[in-house]
């Protein structure tokens, strides 16, 4: 996958306004690795717990890992809020994410891409409950 390419459609929700995208940061880290300014040890540093969650709850994508180029990335979603563990709660599905978004607590959601082979990981996007509850307008992704 080219550095600026988008993930396959339907891999995560929501899309559009109200979320923070970290793609520019991601692309910069990949370029720095490709130029030799960062080593693989610098950027392939996923913690064991993140790898475990990715293996068991990660949603597969069609996107090749930008570092090892051998494995497809998985997306892992986490929820953080007042009644959740300090380390966040991994989410198994978009249905679970929507159910948490409908709760009365304000919850922040984070989507992380992970390569379970080389341990690459990067935060893709962040959004809150209000954004997750919003339905896209017809004709918009």
TIFITOR-882449 format. One record per residue (C-alpha): x, y, z; residue number from 1. Coordinates in steps of 0.25 Angstrom, whole numbers, plus 2048, in hexadecimal, padded with zeros to 3 digits. Layout:
BEGIN
[atom [X; Y; Z]; NUM] ...
//
This chain:
BEGIN
[atom [800; 800; 800]; 1] [atom [805; 80E; 7FD]; 2] [atom [808; 817; 809]; 3] [atom [7FB; 820; 806]; 4] [atom [7F2; 815; 803]; 5] [atom [7E5; 813; 80B]; 6] [atom [7E1; 807; 812]; 7] [atom [7D6; 7FE; 80C]; 8] [atom [7C8; 803; 80D]; 9] [atom [7C0; 7FE; 819]; 10] [atom [7CC; 7FA; 822]; 11] [atom [7C8; 805; 82D]; 12] [atom [7BD; 80E; 830]; 13] [atom [7BA; 81A; 830]; 14] [atom [7C0; 822; 825]; 15] [atom [7BF; 831; 822]; 16] [atom [7BF; 83D; 82A]; 17] [atom [7C1; 83D; 839]; 18] [atom [7CD; 833; 83A]; 19] [atom [7DC; 835; 83B]; 20] [atom [7E4; 82E; 830]; 21] [atom [7F2; 82B; 833]; 22] [atom [7F5; 827; 824]; 23] [atom [800; 832; 822]; 24] [atom [807; 82E; 82E]; 25] [atom [807; 81F; 82A]; 26] [atom [80C; 823; 81C]; 27] [atom [817; 82B; 822]; 28] [atom [81C; 81F; 82B]; 29] [atom [81B; 816; 81F]; 30] [atom [823; 81F; 816]; 31] [atom [82E; 821; 821]; 32] [atom [82F; 812; 822]; 33] [atom [831; 811; 813]; 34] [atom [83B; 81C; 813]; 35] [atom [843; 814; 81E]; 36] [atom [841; 81F; 829]; 37] [atom [839; 816; 832]; 38] [atom [83C; 807; 834]; 39] [atom [832; 7FC; 834]; 40] [atom [834; 7FB; 843]; 41] [atom [830; 80A; 844]; 42] [atom [823; 808; 83D]; 43] [atom [81F; 7F9; 83F]; 44] [atom [81D; 7FA; 84E]; 45] [atom [80E; 7F5; 851]; 46] [atom [80D; 7F0; 85F]; 47] [atom [809; 7E2; 862]; 48] [atom [7FB; 7E6; 866]; 49] [atom [7F8; 7ED; 859]; 50] [atom [7FD; 7E1; 851]; 51] [atom [7F4; 7D8; 859]; 52] [atom [7E8; 7E1; 857]; 53] [atom [7EC; 7E2; 848]; 54] [atom [7EC; 7D3; 846]; 55] [atom [7DF; 7D0; 84D]; 56] [atom [7D7; 7DD; 84B]; 57] [atom [7DD; 7E4; 83F]; 58] [atom [7D5; 7E6; 832]; 59] [atom [7DD; 7E2; 826]; 60] [atom [7E0; 7EC; 81B]; 61] [atom [7E5; 7EA; 80D]; 62] [atom [7F0; 7F4; 810]; 63] [atom [7FF; 7EE; 810]; 64] [atom [808; 7F2; 81B]; 65] [atom [810; 7FE; 817]; 66] [atom [81C; 7F9; 81E]; 67] [atom [81D; 7EA; 81C]; 68] [atom [814; 7E9; 810]; 69] [atom [811; 7DB; 813]; 70] [atom [805; 7DB; 81B]; 71] [atom [7F7; 7E2; 81A]; 72] [atom [7F4; 7EC; 825]; 73] [atom [7E9; 7EB; 82F]; 74] [atom [7E1; 7F6; 836]; 75] [atom [7DF; 7F6; 845]; 76] [atom [7D5; 7FF; 84B]; 77] [atom [7D6; 804; 85A]; 78] [atom [7CC; 80C; 862]; 79] [atom [7D0; 815; 86E]; 80] [atom [7C6; 81B; 877]; 81] [atom [7C3; 81D; 886]; 82] [atom [7BE; 80F; 889]; 83] [atom [7C8; 808; 881]; 84] [atom [7D6; 803; 885]; 85] [atom [7E1; 80D; 884]; 86] [atom [7E8; 805; 879]; 87] [atom [7DB; 805; 871]; 88] [atom [7D1; 7FB; 86C]; 89] [atom [7D4; 7F3; 85F]; 90] [atom [7C8; 7F2; 857]; 91] [atom [7C4; 7E5; 84F]; 92] [atom [7BB; 7EC; 845]; 93] [atom [7B5; 7F8; 83F]; 94] [atom [7A8; 7F4; 846]; 95] [atom [7AF; 7F4; 853]; 96] [atom [7B5; 802; 850]; 97] [atom [7A7; 807; 84C]; 98] [atom [7A1; 802; 859]; 99] [atom [7AB; 809; 861]; 100] [atom [7A9; 816; 85A]; 101] [atom [79A; 815; 85D]; 102] [atom [79D; 815; 86C]; 103] [atom [79C; 822; 874]; 104] [atom [7AB; 822; 877]; 105] [atom [7B4; 82A; 86E]; 106] [atom [7BD; 820; 868]; 107] [atom [7C9; 822; 85F]; 108] [atom [7CC; 818; 854]; 109] [atom [7DA; 815; 84E]; 110] [atom [7DD; 80C; 842]; 111] [atom [7EB; 806; 841]; 112] [atom [7F1; 7FF; 836]; 113] [atom [7FA; 7F3; 839]; 114] [atom [803; 7E9; 832]; 115] [atom [804; 7DD; 83A]; 116] [atom [810; 7D8; 833]; 117] [atom [81A; 7E3; 834]; 118] [atom [813; 7EB; 840]; 119] [atom [810; 7F8; 838]; 120] [atom [805; 800; 83E]; 121] [atom [800; 80E; 83C]; 122] [atom [7F4; 816; 841]; 123] [atom [7EB; 818; 835]; 124] [atom [7DF; 820; 83B]; 125] [atom [7D8; 825; 847]; 126] [atom [7CA; 829; 849]; 127] [atom [7BF; 82B; 854]; 128] [atom [7B2; 825; 857]; 129] [atom [7AA; 830; 850]; 130] [atom [7B2; 82E; 843]; 131] [atom [7AF; 81F; 844]; 132] [atom [7A0; 821; 846]; 133] [atom [79F; 82A; 83A]; 134] [atom [79A; 823; 82D]; 135] [atom [7A1; 826; 820]; 136] [atom [798; 82E; 816]; 137] [atom [793; 826; 80A]; 138] [atom [79E; 826; 7FF]; 139] [atom [7A9; 828; 809]; 140] [atom [7B4; 81E; 80E]; 141] 
//
